[in-house]
Amino acid sequence: MSVVYPRYLHILHRGLVLIRQACQCGDVRRAEAIADALHNLPLALERPGELAQFPEIYLAPLVQLYPDLAELLGEAEGQSDQLPNGNAP
């Protein structure tokens, strides 16, 4: 498994948790925005060219809407301390 995959699997996991939290708070628009960005991730993982563009195409617009989600973009770009060696936290 590529070192990149654990990073993106963690992003997917974190996104699902964030969707659940948004739903519990009744913030359907936030949940929808996160789901809309992350539902593209499994296909992108199968296509390296698309995976390289995933942060810019899907996560950057999400962070524009919800700046508090910048951790997802930072992690995708390898700027997060959460997975320094590509290992799960």
N, C-alpha and C positions, 0 to 999 in steps of 0.2 A: 504494500500500500504506500502510495506517495506520501511524503511528509505534509503535503498540502491538504490531503483528504481529512485527517483528524481536525484540522483547523476549520474546514467547512462543515464537518459533521457537528462540531461544537457550535458553530453559528446556527445551524439548523435546529439543534437542541435548544439553544438560547432563544431563538425566535419562537419556537413552539411554547416555551414557558411564558414569553412576553405576550403571545396571543392569548394564552389562558388567563393571564393577569388582566389584560385589557378587557376580555369578556366578563370576568368577574366584577370589574368596575363599571361595566356597561358602556365601555368605549369601543363601540362596534367599528367606527371608522379607523381607529388605530389598529385594531385586530385585522381588519381587512387590508390595510396598507402593508402590514408586516407579512401577512399571508401572500399577498400579491407579489411581493418581492421574493420571498423565499420559495414559493412553489416552483420557481424556475431552476433552483439549485440542483436537484437530482439529475436533470438532463444536462446541465452545464458540467457536472462532474464526469459525465461520459464523453464530453467534447472539450479537450484542452483549450482550443481557441476560444470557445465560449466562456470557459471558466476564467480565463485571463481577463475577460471583459465584464464578468459578473459584478465586481464591486462598482465599477463606473456606471453600468447600465441599470442595475437594480438596487444596489444599496445606497449609492449617492443620492438619488431622488428621495428615497425613504428618509434619509438623514436630513434632507432639506425640509421635509414635512415635520419630522420629529428629531430635532437635534440631540435629544437625550439618548438616541440610539446610535450615536457615533461610534460606540464601542464595537458594534458589528462591522462597520466599515473599516475601522482600524485593525480589527482582527483579520479581516479578509485581505488587507494589504500588508499583513505581517507586522503590524505595529503594536500588537497587544502583548502584554506580559502574561496573559492567561495561559497561553500555550507556547512557551518559549522554545521548546524542542519538538513541537508537533505532537506532544503527548497530551492526553486528556487530563483535565484538572483533577 
